[in-house]
Amino acid sequence: MLEHHHGHSPGGHGHGAHGHGGHGHGGHGHSHAPKSFGRAFAIGISLNIIYVVLEAIFGVITGSLALLADAGHNLSDVLGLVLAWGAIWLAAKPPGGIRTYGFKRAPILASLANAIILIVAVGAISWEAIGRFRTPEPIETGIVIWVALAGVLVNGFTAWLFASGRKSDINIRGAYLHMAADAAVTVGVIIAALVIGWTGWDWIDPAVSLVIGAVILVGTWSLLRDSVRLAMDAVPAGIDIEQVRRHMENTDGVEEVHDLHIWALSTTETALTAHIVCAESHNRNLLSTLPDELHHTFEIGHTTLQIETSETAEKCRLRSSDVV
């Protein structure tokens, strides 16, 4: 495939010409996560490991299922942060050999794995909570409150570390949302302990555990949905394919756009391929300008265009919208 500034040479399906442009930019708002969030991941993982150990110890001492449930969830978050950090490191490695895109898909797979881990954690929390309803146990509310307060600080600070990147990368957004949700959930643990201390209703503890599970499930659903969407090469969220098509078709010299595909190369980069039907006199100009327009307007950073005349378009087997 030719660089977009050199629109010459026939090719692709036996007709037309190729243009490739917009390297290294775009996606869902280009992010330099491997450089700017390495320290955030290191600090967040370290703090949460310390807190998980603290929470598990006091959960056993006090008999609080809410604390144990939150410890289990925080442990899954630690695993999720490790997966996300490792995937971002892999994604930064250069392409080579059979991996012509490098490991750019690693963050997508990490996000999907993280969502699955959280769903399993919800199942475990709910199962234990239902069992505790049948055999409620008293808890030491004072210790629970102090441990949970520490959790609010740890999770809130960790969420803040990822706040600046939450709009540009599903991995960073996942880390941010889970840490922010954990802070809110831990506030729920504190409220449960206060209510139990005031009323003596031990069933409040497993009830809060079920609420924790529901909150995690709601937060995980969007992560699972978006991860599956990217893994299945669907058009990334935030990009309207029909709007992109109209923009391309309204470009001077373009007569028709077909075989249009938009998908995520990674969690921060978007790719587009399309066949453009135009008069031969517009070939070079379109290959030079259209990729840059798509980059600046839609943040699509990897554009590959195949130029066709009206005659060659008639013979293109990919012209029909139901052919891939």
C-alpha positions as semicolon CSV with decimal commas, in nm:
position;residue;x (nm);y (nm);z (nm)
1;M;0,000;0,000;0,000
2;L;0,127;0,347;-0,087
3;E;0,159;0,645;0,143
4;H;-0,127;0,887;0,097
5;H;0,097;1,150;-0,058
6;H;0,189;0,919;-0,345
7;G;-0,135;0,817;-0,512
8;H;-0,006;0,616;-0,803
9;S;0,010;0,259;-0,928
10;P;-0,283;0,030;-0,983
11;G;-0,366;-0,235;-0,731
12;G;-0,617;-0,400;-0,499
13;H;-0,862;-0,650;-0,641
14;G;-0,705;-0,589;-0,980
15;H;-0,813;-0,226;-1,016
16;G;-0,780;0,121;-0,869
17;A;-0,502;0,270;-0,661
18;H;-0,418;0,271;-0,293
19;G;-0,345;0,548;-0,050
20;H;-0,247;0,511;0,313
21;G;-0,230;0,797;0,555
22;G;-0,256;0,937;0,905
23;H;-0,007;0,714;1,082
24;G;0,018;0,715;1,457
25;H;-0,267;0,951;1,546
26;G;-0,635;0,946;1,617
27;G;-0,835;0,660;1,758
28;H;-1,066;0,764;2,036
29;G;-0,856;1,068;2,113
30;H;-0,493;0,967;2,090
31;S;-0,341;0,877;2,425
32;H;0,019;0,826;2,532
33;A;-0,082;0,591;2,812
34;P;0,242;0,385;2,830
35;K;0,441;0,700;2,922
36;S;0,196;0,909;3,122
37;F;0,021;0,640;3,326
38;G;0,304;0,401;3,418
39;R;0,353;0,573;3,751
40;A;-0,023;0,584;3,812
41;F;-0,050;0,208;3,758
42;A;0,247;0,138;3,987
43;I;0,111;0,355;4,269
44;G;-0,248;0,234;4,225
45;I;-0,153;-0,134;4,224
46;S;0,074;-0,097;4,529
47;L;-0,184;0,092;4,734
48;N;-0,462;-0,149;4,647
49;I;-0,257;-0,459;4,729
50;I;-0,182;-0,315;5,073
51;Y;-0,548;-0,229;5,123
52;V;-0,672;-0,571;5,006
53;V;-0,452;-0,742;5,266
54;L;-0,569;-0,499;5,536
55;E;-0,934;-0,538;5,440
56;A;-0,919;-0,918;5,425
57;I;-0,753;-0,942;5,767
58;F;-1,007;-0,717;5,937
59;G;-1,292;-0,877;5,744
60;V;-1,202;-1,212;5,902
61;I;-1,147;-1,056;6,246
62;T;-1,478;-0,870;6,245
63;G;-1,678;-1,130;6,053
64;S;-1,791;-0,869;5,801
65;L;-1,893;-1,018;5,469
66;A;-1,917;-0,666;5,328
67;L;-1,548;-0,611;5,401
68;L;-1,452;-0,954;5,264
69;A;-1,665;-0,896;4,954
70;D;-1,503;-0,559;4,898
71;A;-1,159;-0,713;4,951
72;G;-1,233;-0,973;4,687
73;H;-1,351;-0,706;4,448
74;N;-1,044;-0,492;4,516
75;L;-0,825;-0,795;4,447
76;S;-0,995;-0,837;4,110
77;D;-0,929;-0,468;4,047
78;V;-0,560;-0,521;4,123
79;L;-0,556;-0,803;3,867
80;G;-0,739;-0,577;3,624
81;L;-0,487;-0,296;3,675
82;V;-0,199;-0,542;3,620
83;L;-0,364;-0,669;3,300
84;A;-0,427;-0,317;3,173
85;W;-0,074;-0,200;3,251
86;G;0,081;-0,507;3,089
87;A;-0,139;-0,470;2,782
88;I;-0,045;-0,103;2,740
89;W;0,322;-0,200;2,762
90;L;0,270;-0,466;2,494
91;A;0,076;-0,225;2,272
92;A;0,374;0,010;2,270
93;K;0,607;-0,255;2,124
94;P;0,685;-0,203;1,753
95;P;0,532;-0,432;1,489
96;G;0,741;-0,706;1,335
97;G;0,732;-1,050;1,178
98;I;0,383;-1,195;1,159
99;R;0,248;-0,922;1,392
100;T;0,214;-0,643;1,138
101;Y;0,007;-0,440;1,387
102;G;0,232;-0,532;1,679
103;F;0,036;-0,596;2,000
104;K;-0,209;-0,308;1,961
105;R;-0,503;-0,538;2,039
106;A;-0,363;-0,632;2,380
107;P;-0,547;-0,353;2,569
108;I;-0,876;-0,460;2,408
109;L;-0,824;-0,819;2,523
110;A;-0,718;-0,696;2,868
111;S;-1,037;-0,491;2,899
112;L;-1,245;-0,795;2,801
113;A;-1,062;-1,015;3,052
114;N;-1,108;-0,751;3,321
115;A;-1,483;-0,741;3,258
116;I;-1,508;-1,121;3,283
117;I;-1,308;-1,125;3,609
118;L;-1,544;-0,868;3,759
119;I;-1,853;-1,063;3,658
120;V;-1,713;-1,377;3,824
121;A;-1,641;-1,169;4,136
122;V;-2,003;-1,047;4,140
123;G;-2,122;-1,408;4,130
124;A;-1,902;-1,503;4,425
125;I;-2,010;-1,200;4,629
126;S;-2,380;-1,267;4,564
127;W;-2,352;-1,637;4,650
128;E;-2,188;-1,563;4,984
129;A;-2,437;-1,286;5,062
130;I;-2,737;-1,511;5,002
131;G;-2,585;-1,771;5,235
132;R;-2,524;-1,508;5,502
133;F;-2,892;-1,407;5,493
134;R;-2,976;-1,756;5,623
135;T;-2,709;-1,745;5,893
136;P;-2,632;-1,380;5,979
137;E;-2,330;-1,316;6,202
138;P;-2,257;-1,015;6,424
139;I;-1,976;-0,781;6,320
140;E;-1,756;-0,528;6,499
141;T;-1,884;-0,212;6,340
142;G;-1,615;0,020;6,478
143;I;-1,327;-0,163;6,308
144;V;-1,527;-0,200;5,987
145;I;-1,582;0,176;5,969
146;W;-1,214;0,262;6,012
147;V;-1,099;0,005;5,756
148;A;-1,363;0,120;5,510
149;L;-1,258;0,485;5,556
150;A;-0,906;0,385;5,456
151;G;-1,058;0,224;5,148
152;V;-1,237;0,543;5,048
153;L;-0,903;0,727;5,058
154;V;-0,712;0,456;4,865
155;N;-0,975;0,406;4,596
156;G;-1,051;0,776;4,563
157;F;-0,683;0,864;4,521
158;T;-0,629;0,583;4,271
159;A;-0,929;0,698;4,068
160;W;-0,786;1,049;4,063
161;L;-0,460;0,914;3,919
162;F;-0,649;0,791;3,611
163;A;-0,903;1,073;3,581
164;S;-0,717;1,267;3,311
165;G;-0,712;0,972;3,069
166;R;-1,060;0,834;3,119
167;K;-1,199;0,981;2,795
168;S;-0,925;0,861;2,562
169;D;-0,867;0,492;2,641
170;I;-1,106;0,217;2,747
171;N;-0,833;0,069;2,968
172;I;-0,777;0,394;3,152
173;R;-1,151;0,456;3,166
174;G;-1,203;0,109;3,312
175;A;-0,940;0,170;3,578
176;Y;-1,092;0,506;3,665
177;L;-1,453;0,384;3,677
178;H;-1,374;0,081;3,890
179;M;-1,168;0,279;4,139
180;A;-1,434;0,554;4,160
181;A;-1,706;0,289;4,200
182;D;-1,500;0,117;4,470
183;A;-1,479;0,442;4,663
184;A;-1,857;0,482;4,643
185;V;-1,916;0,118;4,736
186;T;-1,688;0,147;5,039
187;V;-1,898;0,442;5,153
188;G;-2,187;0,191;5,141
189;V;-1,992;-0,040;5,373
190;I;-1,952;0,246;5,619
191;I;-2,324;0,325;5,605
192;A;-2,408;-0,043;5,666
193;A;-2,179;-0,056;5,969
194;L;-2,337;0,258;6,113
195;V;-2,691;0,121;6,061
196;I;-2,597;-0,213;6,220
197;G;-2,439;-0,035;6,517
198;W;-2,755;0,171;6,563
199;T;-3,021;-0,095;6,500
200;G;-2,845;-0,428;6,556
201;W;-2,982;-0,558;6,226
202;D;-2,707;-0,795;6,111
203;W;-2,888;-0,868;5,785
204;I;-2,786;-0,520;5,665
205;D;-2,433;-0,658;5,603
206;P;-2,528;-0,919;5,339
207;A;-2,782;-0,675;5,195
208;V;-2,505;-0,423;5,136
209;S;-2,297;-0,703;4,981
210;L;-2,573;-0,759;4,724
211;V;-2,587;-0,386;4,655
212;I;-2,208;-0,391;4,607
213;G;-2,250;-0,674;4,358
214;A;-2,522;-0,485;4,170
215;V;-2,307;-0,168;4,151
216;I;-2,010;-0,367;4,020
217;L;-2,230;-0,541;3,763
218;V;-2,372;-0,213;3,634
219;G;-2,024;-0,064;3,601
220;T;-1,888;-0,378;3,439
221;W;-2,162;-0,402;3,179
222;S;-2,045;-0,097;2,986
223;L;-1,685;-0,221;3,001
224;L;-1,791;-0,565;2,876
225;R;-2,008;-0,417;2,600
226;D;-1,738;-0,181;2,476
227;S;-1,465;-0,446;2,497
228;V;-1,670;-0,697;2,297
229;R;-1,755;-0,424;2,048
230;L;-1,387;-0,346;1,987
231;A;-1,286;-0,713;1,985
232;M;-1,547;-0,785;1,715
233;D;-1,414;-0,502;1,492
234;A;-1,734;-0,301;1,525
235;V;-1,728;0,073;1,465
236;P;-1,588;0,227;1,786
237;A;-1,825;0,416;2,013
238;G;-1,830;0,785;1,936
239;I;-1,794;0,741;1,560
240;D;-2,103;0,752;1,336
241;I;-2,020;0,552;1,024
242;E;-2,297;0,717;0,822
243;Q;-2,164;1,059;0,916
244;V;-1,819;0,951;0,802
245;R;-1,966;0,820;0,476
246;R;-2,151;1,146;0,411
247;H;-1,837;1,346;0,479
248;M;-1,641;1,138;0,230
249;E;-1,915;1,149;-0,034
250;N;-1,944;1,527;0,000
251;T;-1,573;1,569;-0,068
252;D;-1,501;1,738;-0,400
253;G;-1,432;1,479;-0,669
254;V;-1,587;1,181;-0,488
255;E;-1,872;1,017;-0,677
256;E;-1,931;0,715;-0,454
257;V;-1,798;0,541;-0,143
258;H;-1,829;0,166;-0,095
259;D;-1,665;-0,118;0,099
260;L;-1,631;0,122;0,393
261;H;-1,492;-0,033;0,712
262;I;-1,407;0,140;1,041
263;W;-1,263;-0,050;1,335
264;A;-1,033;-0,010;1,636
265;L;-0,669;-0,099;1,591
266;S;-0,630;-0,057;1,966
267;T;-0,814;0,117;2,247
268;T;-0,669;0,450;2,129
269;E;-0,636;0,418;1,750
270;T;-0,899;0,381;1,479
271;A;-0,854;0,253;1,123
272;L;-1,059;0,301;0,807
273;T;-1,055;0,137;0,466
274;A;-1,277;0,233;0,174
275;H;-1,314;0,226;-0,204
276;I;-1,352;0,576;-0,350
277;V;-1,506;0,622;-0,696
278;C;-1,386;0,939;-0,867
279;A;-1,257;1,083;-1,191
280;E;-0,892;1,000;-1,257
281;S;-0,795;1,368;-1,233
282;H;-0,886;1,372;-0,861
283;N;-0,679;1,067;-0,759
284;R;-0,370;1,240;-0,628
285;N;-0,559;1,519;-0,452
286;L;-0,792;1,282;-0,264
287;L;-0,509;1,058;-0,149
288;S;-0,333;1,367;-0,022
289;T;-0,618;1,543;0,159
290;L;-0,892;1,298;0,259
291;P;-0,690;1,099;0,518
292;D;-0,595;1,423;0,693
293;E;-0,957;1,539;0,690
294;L;-1,073;1,211;0,846
295;H;-0,803;1,240;1,108
296;H;-0,890;1,595;1,212
297;T;-1,269;1,553;1,189
298;F;-1,320;1,200;1,328
299;E;-0,982;1,117;1,487
300;I;-0,937;0,827;1,246
301;G;-0,560;0,788;1,229
302;H;-0,503;0,496;0,991
303;T;-0,678;0,549;0,658
304;T;-0,638;0,328;0,351
305;L;-0,819;0,433;0,034
306;Q;-0,860;0,246;-0,292
307;I;-0,935;0,479;-0,582
308;E;-1,161;0,352;-0,860
309;T;-1,305;0,502;-1,176
310;S;-1,670;0,449;-1,263
311;E;-1,570;0,173;-1,505
312;T;-1,359;-0,023;-1,257
313;A;-1,619;0,026;-0,983
314;E;-1,871;-0,162;-1,197
315;K;-1,644;-0,468;-1,179
316;C;-1,562;-0,439;-0,807
317;R;-1,691;-0,751;-0,631
318;L;-1,697;-0,562;-0,299
319;R;-1,930;-0,287;-0,419
320;S;-2,241;-0,445;-0,267
321;S;-2,303;-0,348;0,095
322;D;-2,369;-0,710;0,196
323;V;-2,033;-0,837;0,074
324;V;-1,727;-0,834;0,300
